[in-house]
Amino acid sequence: MRIPVTEIDWMPVQNTLTWLGPRLTLMLAALAAATPAHATSVIIETSLGNVVVDLYEEQTPNTVANFLSYVVDGDYSDTFVHRSVPGFVIQGGGFKWVNDAVAEVPTDAPIANEAGISNVRGTIAMAKLSGDPDSATSQWFINLDDNSSGLDAANGGYTVFGEVVSGMDVVDRIAALQIWNAGGALSELPLIDYPGSGNVERKHLVMTDVLLNTNGFTINAGLNDAWFNADTSGQGFFIVVYPDAELVFLSWFTFDTERPDSAVVAQLGEPGQRWLTAQGSFSGNRADLDIFVTAGGVFDSVTPAPESEQDGTMVVEFTDCTSGTISYDIPSIGWQGVIPIQRVANDNISLCEELSLQQ
């Protein structure tokens, strides 16, 4: 049986909301320079071993947010490396093996190109359609060699958004596999111990999944703090952990999806501001929360009583004591996204690390 596949071009955000209140904006600007960058890390699990990748979330925030949205949603589960060109790249993230057949990974809207970092050996970049710089969706590739002369400028430049920090030997083993022409986008398909005829089975494919690299980290009270995304100062989160109850409470200061009409006037603050809350349980490094929108109240007044209504869900995953991601799904506005977060200040990091050692 030949592998069925739809012909597509090769080579590869989702909305990203973010924070902090006006009173903290100046503090954020000062802390941004003082807070050390900490890369979000992912593990690409493959049939031949694991590859650990640090992501360039500061240099390519939209690309990383897009990539993490696929990771958090589990879209890379049961995918496989579908293209291998020795001395050039291996590529994945485009196809799954489901019920003994090939299926395409469901994709979100294409994202804007963020080229600027060179495509040298060991970097991971987004594939995209030929002749369309802003067409990257789910497909990624790892550079096997210094491809900067060919990929840094072609098609607007291919966006490098991370680097392999462990497991490049695994990448090289994948690149050394025999390559078979299964037609269409699978014309350069690496296979494991394929006899050369007969059905291609799951065991022959280089199966992959991409997971956040948590290193066994568990949520603890040392994470109680103000958190934000440096790309959207003026917005952010306050997170409170209740370890004994295994609960997390989160408040989210943000803005409406569009600026209000200039004729709309607020008595205090400005009419576009929004304050959301979320709460739920946690296990390990992950908290699953329900999002609530509160409305109807008046400043410092018992009446009228405000009302809270659930509007969506949120997953908070911490990589360690200094960084994490928030993925949200708000049905009322049809928005989903992933926000990389870091602390506003470093005061509680030592407490968090101490509590981690006690777990």
C-alpha positions as CSV (number, residue, x, y, z in Angstrom):
1,M,0.0,0.0,0.0
2,R,1.4,3.4,-1.0
3,I,1.1,6.1,1.7
4,P,-1.8,8.4,0.7
5,V,-0.9,12.1,0.9
6,T,-2.1,15.4,-0.3
7,E,0.4,17.4,-2.3
8,I,1.6,20.6,-0.5
9,D,4.5,22.9,-0.7
10,W,7.3,22.4,1.9
11,M,9.2,24.5,4.4
12,P,7.5,26.4,7.1
13,V,-0.1,33.2,15.7
14,Q,-2.3,33.0,16.9
15,N,-3.5,36.0,18.9
16,T,-1.2,36.8,21.8
17,L,-2.7,38.8,24.5
18,T,-0.5,40.1,27.4
19,W,0.0,42.9,30.5
20,L,0.3,45.2,33.6
21,G,-1.5,48.1,35.0
22,P,-0.6,51.6,34.3
23,R,1.0,52.1,37.7
24,L,3.4,49.3,37.0
25,T,4.4,50.2,33.5
26,L,7.5,52.2,34.5
27,M,8.6,49.5,36.9
28,L,8.3,46.9,34.1
29,A,10.4,48.9,31.8
30,A,13.1,49.1,34.5
31,L,12.9,45.4,35.4
32,A,13.0,44.2,31.8
33,A,16.7,45.0,31.6
34,A,17.4,43.6,35.0
35,T,15.5,40.3,34.6
36,P,17.7,37.6,33.0
37,A,16.2,36.0,29.9
38,H,15.1,32.4,30.5
39,A,14.4,30.3,27.4
40,T,11.3,28.1,27.3
41,S,12.4,24.6,26.5
42,V,10.7,21.8,24.7
43,I,11.5,18.1,24.1
44,I,11.0,16.7,20.7
45,E,10.4,13.0,21.4
46,T,11.3,10.8,18.4
47,S,11.6,7.1,17.7
48,L,15.4,7.4,17.8
49,G,15.6,9.5,21.0
50,N,14.8,12.9,22.4
51,V,15.9,16.3,21.2
52,V,15.8,19.3,23.6
53,V,15.3,22.7,22.1
54,D,15.5,26.1,23.8
55,L,13.1,28.6,22.2
56,Y,14.0,32.2,21.3
57,E,10.9,33.7,22.9
58,E,12.4,37.2,23.2
59,Q,13.7,37.5,19.6
60,T,10.7,35.7,17.9
61,P,7.8,36.0,20.3
62,N,5.0,35.5,17.8
63,T,6.6,32.4,16.2
64,V,7.3,30.9,19.6
65,A,3.7,31.6,20.7
66,N,2.4,30.0,17.6
67,F,4.7,26.9,18.0
68,L,3.7,26.5,21.7
69,S,0.0,26.7,20.8
70,Y,0.4,23.5,18.8
71,V,2.5,22.0,21.6
72,V,-0.1,22.8,24.3
73,D,-3.0,21.6,22.2
74,G,-1.3,18.3,21.5
75,D,-1.3,18.8,17.8
76,Y,2.2,17.3,17.4
77,S,1.2,14.0,19.0
78,D,1.5,11.1,16.5
79,T,3.3,13.3,14.0
80,F,6.4,12.0,12.1
81,V,9.5,13.4,10.3
82,H,8.2,13.6,6.8
83,R,11.3,15.1,5.0
84,S,15.0,14.5,5.3
85,V,17.7,16.0,3.1
86,P,21.2,15.0,4.3
87,G,23.4,18.0,4.8
88,F,20.4,20.3,4.7
89,V,17.4,19.7,7.0
90,I,15.0,17.3,8.6
91,Q,11.4,18.5,8.7
92,G,8.3,17.6,10.7
93,G,5.1,19.0,12.2
94,G,3.0,18.6,9.1
95,F,1.6,15.1,9.1
96,K,0.2,12.5,11.5
97,W,-0.1,8.7,11.4
98,V,-3.7,8.0,12.3
99,N,-5.5,4.7,11.9
100,D,-2.6,3.3,9.6
101,A,-2.9,6.3,7.3
102,V,-1.4,9.8,6.8
103,A,-3.4,12.8,7.9
104,E,-2.4,16.4,7.9
105,V,-1.9,18.3,11.1
106,P,-4.8,20.8,11.6
107,T,-3.4,24.3,11.3
108,D,-4.2,27.7,12.6
109,A,-3.9,30.9,10.6
110,P,-0.5,31.6,9.1
111,I,1.8,33.9,11.0
112,A,4.0,36.9,10.1
113,N,7.6,36.2,9.3
114,E,10.2,37.1,12.0
115,A,13.4,36.3,10.2
116,G,16.6,37.7,11.5
117,I,18.5,34.8,13.2
118,S,20.8,32.8,10.9
119,N,19.9,29.2,9.9
120,V,23.1,27.6,11.2
121,R,23.5,24.0,12.2
122,G,21.3,23.0,15.1
123,T,18.8,25.7,14.8
124,I,15.1,25.1,14.4
125,A,13.0,27.2,12.0
126,M,9.5,27.4,10.5
127,A,8.7,25.9,7.1
128,K,6.5,27.9,4.8
129,L,5.0,27.9,1.3
130,S,7.3,28.9,-1.6
131,G,6.9,32.6,-2.6
132,D,4.9,33.5,0.6
133,P,7.1,34.8,3.5
134,D,4.1,35.0,5.9
135,S,2.7,31.5,5.4
136,A,4.2,29.5,8.3
137,T,1.8,27.4,10.3
138,S,2.8,24.1,12.1
139,Q,5.7,22.7,10.1
140,W,9.2,23.1,11.6
141,F,12.7,22.0,10.4
142,I,16.1,21.6,12.0
143,N,19.2,22.7,10.1
144,L,21.7,20.0,9.6
145,D,24.4,22.3,8.4
146,D,25.1,26.1,8.1
147,N,22.3,27.0,5.7
148,S,22.5,30.7,6.3
149,S,23.6,31.5,2.7
150,G,20.5,29.9,1.3
151,L,17.8,30.3,3.9
152,D,18.4,33.6,5.6
153,A,17.3,35.7,2.6
154,A,15.2,33.3,0.4
155,N,11.5,33.8,0.6
156,G,11.9,36.7,3.0
157,G,14.2,34.6,5.2
158,Y,13.2,31.5,7.2
159,T,12.4,32.3,10.8
160,V,14.8,30.6,13.3
161,F,13.0,30.4,16.6
162,G,15.2,28.1,18.7
163,E,18.3,25.9,19.0
164,V,19.0,22.3,19.8
165,V,20.8,22.2,23.2
166,S,20.8,18.4,23.5
167,G,20.2,15.5,21.1
168,M,21.8,16.8,17.9
169,D,23.2,13.2,17.6
170,V,19.6,12.0,17.4
171,V,18.9,14.5,14.6
172,D,22.0,13.2,12.8
173,R,20.8,9.6,13.1
174,I,17.5,10.6,11.6
175,A,19.3,12.3,8.8
176,A,21.3,9.1,8.2
177,L,18.3,6.9,7.6
178,Q,17.4,5.6,4.2
179,I,15.1,7.9,2.2
180,W,12.1,6.7,0.3
181,N,9.8,8.5,-2.3
182,A,6.2,8.0,-1.1
183,G,5.0,10.7,-3.4
184,G,4.0,14.3,-3.0
185,A,5.2,16.0,0.2
186,L,6.6,12.6,1.3
187,S,9.0,12.3,-1.6
188,E,12.0,12.5,0.8
189,L,10.6,10.3,3.6
190,P,13.1,8.8,6.1
191,L,12.2,5.3,7.2
192,I,13.5,2.9,9.8
193,D,14.3,-0.7,8.7
194,Y,11.9,-0.5,5.8
195,P,12.4,-3.6,3.6
196,G,11.8,-1.7,0.4
197,S,8.4,-3.1,-0.5
198,G,5.1,-3.7,1.1
199,N,3.1,-1.5,3.5
200,V,4.7,1.3,5.3
201,E,3.8,0.9,9.0
202,R,4.1,3.1,12.1
203,K,7.2,1.2,13.1
204,H,9.0,2.4,10.0
205,L,8.3,6.1,10.6
206,V,10.3,8.5,12.7
207,M,7.4,9.3,15.1
208,T,7.5,12.5,17.0
209,D,5.8,14.5,19.7
210,V,6.7,17.9,21.1
211,L,6.3,18.5,24.9
212,L,7.1,21.3,27.2
213,N,10.3,20.5,29.1
214,T,9.3,20.7,32.7
215,N,12.1,18.6,34.3
216,G,9.7,17.3,36.9
217,F,8.9,20.8,38.2
218,T,5.9,21.1,40.5
219,I,3.8,24.2,41.2
220,N,4.4,25.7,44.6
221,A,3.7,28.8,46.7
222,G,7.0,30.4,45.6
223,L,5.2,31.2,42.3
224,N,2.9,33.7,44.0
225,D,3.8,36.8,42.2
226,A,3.1,39.3,39.4
227,W,3.8,37.8,35.9
228,F,3.9,39.4,32.4
229,N,4.9,39.1,28.8
230,A,7.7,41.6,28.0
231,D,6.2,42.3,24.6
232,T,3.0,43.7,26.0
233,S,3.8,45.8,29.0
234,G,0.7,47.4,30.6
235,Q,-1.0,43.9,30.8
236,G,-0.3,40.9,33.0
237,F,-1.2,38.4,35.7
238,F,-1.3,38.0,39.5
239,I,-0.9,34.4,40.4
240,V,-1.7,32.9,43.8
241,V,-1.0,29.2,44.7
242,Y,-2.8,27.4,47.5
243,P,-0.6,24.3,47.9
244,D,-2.7,22.5,50.6
245,A,-5.8,22.8,48.5
246,E,-3.9,22.3,45.3
247,L,-5.7,25.3,43.8
248,V,-4.5,28.3,41.8
249,F,-6.2,31.7,41.6
250,L,-5.2,34.1,38.8
251,S,-6.2,37.6,38.0
252,W,-5.6,39.0,34.5
253,F,-5.4,42.6,33.7
254,T,-5.8,43.2,30.0
255,F,-7.9,45.2,27.5
256,D,-10.9,44.7,25.2
257,T,-10.3,43.1,21.8
258,E,-10.8,46.5,20.1
259,R,-10.4,50.1,21.3
260,P,-13.7,51.6,22.3
261,D,-15.3,54.5,20.4
262,S,-13.8,57.9,21.5
263,A,-17.3,59.0,22.6
264,V,-17.3,56.3,25.3
265,V,-16.2,57.8,28.6
266,A,-15.4,56.2,32.0
267,Q,-15.6,57.9,35.3
268,L,-12.5,56.1,36.6
269,G,-9.8,54.7,34.4
270,E,-10.6,54.1,30.8
271,P,-13.5,52.1,29.2
272,G,-11.3,49.6,27.3
273,Q,-9.7,48.0,30.4
274,R,-10.7,44.5,31.4
275,W,-10.0,42.5,34.6
276,L,-10.6,38.8,34.3
277,T,-10.1,36.1,37.0
278,A,-9.4,32.3,36.7
279,Q,-9.3,29.5,39.3
280,G,-8.9,25.8,39.3
281,S,-6.8,22.9,40.4
282,F,-3.2,22.0,39.7
283,S,-1.1,18.9,39.4
284,G,2.6,18.8,38.7
285,N,3.6,21.8,36.7
286,R,0.1,22.4,35.2
287,A,-3.0,24.2,36.4
288,D,-6.3,23.9,34.6
289,L,-8.5,27.0,35.3
290,D,-11.9,28.3,34.5
291,I,-12.0,32.0,33.3
292,F,-14.6,34.3,34.8
293,V,-15.7,37.8,33.6
294,T,-17.1,40.0,36.4
295,A,-19.5,42.9,35.6
296,G,-22.2,45.0,37.1
297,G,-20.5,46.5,40.1
298,V,-19.7,50.1,41.1
299,F,-16.4,51.3,42.6
300,D,-16.1,50.6,46.4
301,S,-19.9,50.0,46.7
302,V,-21.9,47.0,48.0
303,T,-24.7,47.7,45.5
304,P,-25.4,46.8,42.8
305,A,-23.9,43.4,43.4
306,P,-21.5,42.3,40.6
307,E,-22.0,39.0,38.8
308,S,-19.4,36.6,37.6
309,E,-19.9,34.4,34.5
310,Q,-17.6,31.7,33.3
311,D,-16.2,32.5,29.8
312,G,-13.6,30.0,28.8
313,T,-10.7,28.0,30.1
314,M,-7.0,28.5,30.7
315,V,-4.0,26.2,31.2
316,V,-1.0,27.5,33.1
317,E,2.2,25.5,32.7
318,F,5.4,26.4,34.5
319,T,8.8,25.4,33.1
320,D,10.6,26.3,36.3
321,C,10.6,29.0,38.9
322,T,11.1,31.8,36.4
323,S,9.0,31.1,33.3
324,G,5.9,29.4,32.0
325,T,3.1,29.7,29.5
326,I,-0.6,30.5,29.7
327,S,-2.9,29.1,27.0
328,Y,-6.4,30.5,26.9
329,D,-9.7,29.7,25.1
330,I,-12.4,32.4,25.3
331,P,-15.4,31.2,23.3
332,S,-17.4,34.5,23.6
333,I,-14.8,36.3,21.3
334,G,-13.6,33.2,19.5
335,W,-10.0,33.7,20.6
336,Q,-7.4,31.2,21.6
337,G,-3.7,31.8,22.2
338,V,-0.5,31.1,24.1
339,I,1.3,33.7,26.2
340,P,4.9,33.1,27.4
341,I,5.2,34.6,30.9
342,Q,8.0,35.7,33.3
343,R,8.2,37.3,36.7
344,V,7.9,41.1,37.1
345,A,10.5,40.8,39.9
346,N,12.9,38.1,41.2
347,D,12.2,38.3,44.9
348,N,10.4,35.0,45.2
349,I,12.6,32.9,43.0
350,S,14.8,31.6,45.9
351,L,11.7,30.6,47.9
352,C,10.3,28.8,44.9
353,E,13.6,26.9,44.3
354,E,13.8,26.0,48.0
355,L,10.2,24.6,47.9
356,S,11.0,22.7,44.8
357,L,13.9,20.9,46.6
358,Q,11.5,19.9,49.3
359,Q,9.0,18.3,47.0
